């Protein structure tokens, strides 16, 4: 049987110490997204978090392989699979170019 949310948080904080920033981030993420009725470990569930508006989103737990090859792209605050984007949208300057054009039209 899987551990409960509170057991996992206690384990994270005990093993790394309550003053550890990594432990506090992990504990926060577990308290936010972990569900013991959903398949996967707490790390897998946190890695699949899609709340891009969270200030800890970029520093949440990620496996090395996932961090190295992201298959999603944030477009207007929404995670979009890369295969759904056109080649133009996949260019790194697409978003900044679009935002600049939007700002110019407001003036």
Secondary structure, DSSP 8 states (H G I E B T S, - for coil): ----HHHHHHHHHHHH-TT-HHHHHHHHHHHHH--TTSSS-HHHHHHT---TTSTTGGGS---HHHHHS--EEEETTEEEEGGGS-HHHHSTTHHHHHHHHHHHHH-
